Amino acid sequence: MRNVSFQIKGIENLPKGPFILVANHDHPWDPPILVLLISTRIRKKVHFFTGNFLFKGIMGHYLRWIEQITVQSGMSHINELAFKNSKKYLKKGEVVGIFPYPFDVIKKRKVLYSGVIRLLEENNVPYVLVRVKVKEKWKWKSYYDKNFENVKIYIGEPQENDLYHKKVNKEEALKYTQKIINKVYSL
């Protein structure tokens, strides 16, 4: 098994209280890396919005056990429960994570989602931008390949939530989301 090096910049930027973590998702290992990093460094549970298709079999049992939040594009009943659970976790002082620009396995491309805007509208907590850079030795073939040699994580300073109790229309939400994801990639 190869050694993997981790470099983390800005760990001191993580707030003591609840916050929304907004990160890029360019590699299948981004979510577990961030869950382990955040939960071990600041001793808080991290609940990421996670695609419903992953909640099957042993992986599904594990994701439920660590209390990840199931979401599914186009399935409003599942997504409404996701936002309700997010609010509950934040009120408990925990962290909710979201990837606004993931690879959508159903649409087979990266898709910009505005769920981060709704999280900000409904929760009076700061948000933190995080960029994960995974250097691959070769292109990954499955979610389970350990095929990277180093990971760099850049954590931005907490951002004040200026969208709390505001209502942004869908078009504005996507523009605002694009600005946020651009900031993530500039870290």
PyMOL commands that set and color helices and strands:
alter all, ss='L'
color gray80, all
select helices_A, chain A and resi 11-13+30-42+52-54+57-65+76-91+115-122+170-186
alter helices_A, ss='H'
color red, helices_A
select strands_A, chain A and resi 5-9+19-23+46-51+69-71+95-98+103-104+109-110+127-136+148-155
alter strands_A, ss='S'
color yellow, strands_A
deselect
rebuild
show_as cartoon
